[in-house]
Amino acid sequence: MRQSRVLWLLDRLEREPRADRLIETLRTGVRSLPLGPGRDLLHGRGLGHPVHPLMVQVPIGSWMSAAVLDLWPGRTRGAGLLVGVGLATAVPAALAGTVDWAELHPEQQRVGLAHAMTNVAAVGLYAASLACRLKGRTGAGRTYGFLGLAAVGLGGFLGGHLAYRQASGANHAEEVPHVIRDAWHRVGAVAEFPAGRPVRRVVDDVPVLVVRESGGTVHALAERCSHLAGPLSEGTVADGCVQCPWHGSVFRLSDGWNVRGPATAPQPAFDTRILDGHVEVRLRRDGPGANGKWTGTETEKAHGHAG
């Protein structure tokens, strides 16, 4: 079966490099915004998933409701109020989306730029709609409103492609608990893990990051960053954390918690032990060992196990 025309156009958009210079300029500008802790808030780190899709529900819902009222004789005043609510709430939603966009792959950013442009057009049309309504030009206000809704629909389509086909905002470490066997896995001799240096190993075809502290404690996390699958083994280890080399997400080695975004999901963590001079790891699940320290029996510890 031939690829649909729409998917062909979207694939072309992903590969089209002509806007890359503009994208890099915008990306640099967004990253330089003095947002402080607000940046993680806009990413949605506290929610565990991006906040932008949640925030856009308000303007989209307001504008859709306005369109319904515009089709109902005598309800144009209420429609105007809803258009205004949509415009006011579109600003913070757009800011959250822009902050997320600045930390994406180039192919995603190209689609994201088109998504943003259609939504900017929608905001412009709704601003014109509101202006016409305030001047008593109800017919023109309704026309601009319907045109704005069409632009919002196109923007939503592009946003859906970005979120679902390109996996922007998805947790790229979610599959780890489903593919690793619930068992201890030997990943190498202790000497293969220099203190303070990240080392990559593979368990059941899943890359695993292993870090041994100078005091002997060994930590292990899923190696592919939950944000966009960046290689944590190529990142920087400092202050008990590892920083992703791609977009700067920071994860605590002891439990995989995402200390700083743009990652909104933590890394799957492993319990560790040393047996006969070798490091072994087991995916941490609910129950014993969930606090990051292995809780084997005293007899097992005497044979070389360590937390």
DAWO-V232068 format. One line per field, one symbol per residue. ss: DSSP state (h for helix, s for strand, l for the rest). phi: phi as a letter, one per 30 degrees, with the letter a starting at -180 (. if undefined). psi: psi as a letter, one per 40 degrees, with the letter a starting at -180 (. if undefined). A space follows every 10 residues. Layout:
BEGIN
ss: ???
phi: ???
psi: ???
END
This chain:
BEGIN
ss: llllhhhhhh hhhhhllllh hhhhhhhhhh hllllllhhh hhhlllllll lhhhhhhhhh hhhhhhhhhh lllllhhhhh hhhhhhhhhh hhhhhhhhhh hllllhhhhh hhhhhhhhhh hhhhhhhhhh hhhhlllhhh hhhhhhhhhh hhhhhhhhhh hhhhhlllll lllllhhhhl llllsssssh hhllslllss sssllsssss sslllllsss sslsllllll shhhlsssll ssslllllls sslllllsss llllllllss sssssllsss ssslllllll lllllllhhh hhlllll
phi: .ddddddddd ddddcdcdcd dddddddddd dddddhdddd dddjeddiae deeddddddd dddddddddd dceicddddd dddddddddd dddddddddd edccdedddd ddddeddddd dddddddddd ddddcicddd dddddddddd dddddddddd dddcdchdid ddcddedccc ddadbdckde ddbdeicdbc bbbhicdbcb bcdddjdccb beddeddbid dddcdccahi bbcdddbidc bdddbidddb dddccddecb dbacbhicdb bbedbdjejd djcdcddddd ddcjdbd
psi: hiiidddddd ddddeheded dddddddddd dehgdbeddd dddfdddeii eddddedddd dddddddddd ehheeddddd dddddddded dddddddddd defiiddddd dddddddddd dddddddddd ddddeegddd dddddddddd dddddddddd dddddefhei heededeeeh igihhheiid eeghhehhhh ihhfehhhhh hhideehhih ihdhhecffi hdeeahhife ihhhedeeih hhddeehhdi aeheiihhii iiihhfeihi ihhhiiahee eehhfiiddd deeeii.
END
